[in-house]
Amino acid sequence: MSRASALRGSHNAMKKDITERPETVAVGSNVLAGTDPEKILECTGAMIEKANAWVNPFGDGTTGERIVTILSDRIRCYYSFMTDFLVFILAPHNENVWY
């Protein structure tokens, strides 16, 4: 839930003392309220009033696109190299010319 609230841009007051996602607490999208009813109310009220001006700690959501771009560029480069290499190897050569 803590990761999802940070991704959605919503606030979250967690009823626990520790979290597996401390980065969400660090940016302010989540707060650890614990199990004390008064502290839960206090933290919930603070999160309702809080603006969601944090930066998503899990990236900008375009990692997949960047990976595809990098892989396609590398594949394109590899095929271009292999094509040039094969053309060179398979082309007739003059035996008196050093390459």
Contacts in CASP RR format, 6 or more apart in sequence:
PFRMAT RR
TARGET T0000
AUTHOR 0000-0000-0000
METHOD contacts of the structure
MODEL  1
MSRASALRGSHNAMKKDITERPETVAVGSNVLAGTDPEKILECTGAMIEK
ANAWVNPFGDGTTGERIVTILSDRIRCYYSFMTDFLVFILAPHNENVWY
1 12 0 8 1.000
1 14 0 8 1.000
2 12 0 8 1.000
2 14 0 8 1.000
2 19 0 8 1.000
2 20 0 8 1.000
2 21 0 8 1.000
2 24 0 8 1.000
2 25 0 8 1.000
2 29 0 8 1.000
2 30 0 8 1.000
3 21 0 8 1.000
3 24 0 8 1.000
3 58 0 8 1.000
5 11 0 8 1.000
5 12 0 8 1.000
5 24 0 8 1.000
5 29 0 8 1.000
5 30 0 8 1.000
6 12 0 8 1.000
6 21 0 8 1.000
6 23 0 8 1.000
6 24 0 8 1.000
6 27 0 8 1.000
6 29 0 8 1.000
6 30 0 8 1.000
6 54 0 8 1.000
6 56 0 8 1.000
6 57 0 8 1.000
6 58 0 8 1.000
7 56 0 8 1.000
7 58 0 8 1.000
9 29 0 8 1.000
9 52 0 8 1.000
9 54 0 8 1.000
9 56 0 8 1.000
10 29 0 8 1.000
10 52 0 8 1.000
11 29 0 8 1.000
11 30 0 8 1.000
11 47 0 8 1.000
11 48 0 8 1.000
11 50 0 8 1.000
11 52 0 8 1.000
12 24 0 8 1.000
12 29 0 8 1.000
12 30 0 8 1.000
12 31 0 8 1.000
12 47 0 8 1.000
13 30 0 8 1.000
13 31 0 8 1.000
13 33 0 8 1.000
13 40 0 8 1.000
13 43 0 8 1.000
13 44 0 8 1.000
13 45 0 8 1.000
13 46 0 8 1.000
13 47 0 8 1.000
14 30 0 8 1.000
14 31 0 8 1.000
14 32 0 8 1.000
14 33 0 8 1.000
14 34 0 8 1.000
15 33 0 8 1.000
15 34 0 8 1.000
15 35 0 8 1.000
15 40 0 8 1.000
16 32 0 8 1.000
16 33 0 8 1.000
16 34 0 8 1.000
16 35 0 8 1.000
17 32 0 8 1.000
17 34 0 8 1.000
17 35 0 8 1.000
18 32 0 8 1.000
19 25 0 8 1.000
19 30 0 8 1.000
19 32 0 8 1.000
21 30 0 8 1.000
23 57 0 8 1.000
23 58 0 8 1.000
24 30 0 8 1.000
24 57 0 8 1.000
25 31 0 8 1.000
25 32 0 8 1.000
26 57 0 8 1.000
27 54 0 8 1.000
27 55 0 8 1.000
27 56 0 8 1.000
27 57 0 8 1.000
28 50 0 8 1.000
28 54 0 8 1.000
29 52 0 8 1.000
29 54 0 8 1.000
29 57 0 8 1.000
31 43 0 8 1.000
31 46 0 8 1.000
31 47 0 8 1.000
32 43 0 8 1.000
33 39 0 8 1.000
33 40 0 8 1.000
33 42 0 8 1.000
33 43 0 8 1.000
33 44 0 8 1.000
34 40 0 8 1.000
88 99 0 8 1.000
93 99 0 8 1.000
END
